Amino acid sequence: MATLTVTTTSFSGATLSPTACAGGGDKFLNDGKTKFYIKNNSGGSITVTIDAQGTPGGLTITDPTVTVGAGVEKIVGPFDSQYFNDTSGYVNLTYSGVTSLTIAPFN
């Protein structure tokens, strides 16, 4: 699993630098306001799965999924830290495929 660097935005702007998604998944540090940009340049749809953590209030949370169609760009998030951060403060993502799939987390 690759650790992604989160781009911090500001009033003067920021440049996103999307990187190739890792076959074993990716993770990024989450402050509860973090989102990610994802672009699918492949010829088919790809599903991104966000790993929900814990059982708040005794409830099991189903891992949310996002379908990204061929040639489509999406922005996903933010991620409430109590539901999505692992014990080290990261959100973990996996993909149904990674060919021509890029990602850039930001806040």
Secondary structure, 3 states (H helix, E strand, C coil): CEEECCECCCCCCCCCCCEECCCCCEEEECCCCCEEEEEECCCCCEEEEECCCCCHHHCCCCCCEEEECCCCEEEECCCCHHHHCCCCCEEEEEECCCCCEEEEEEC
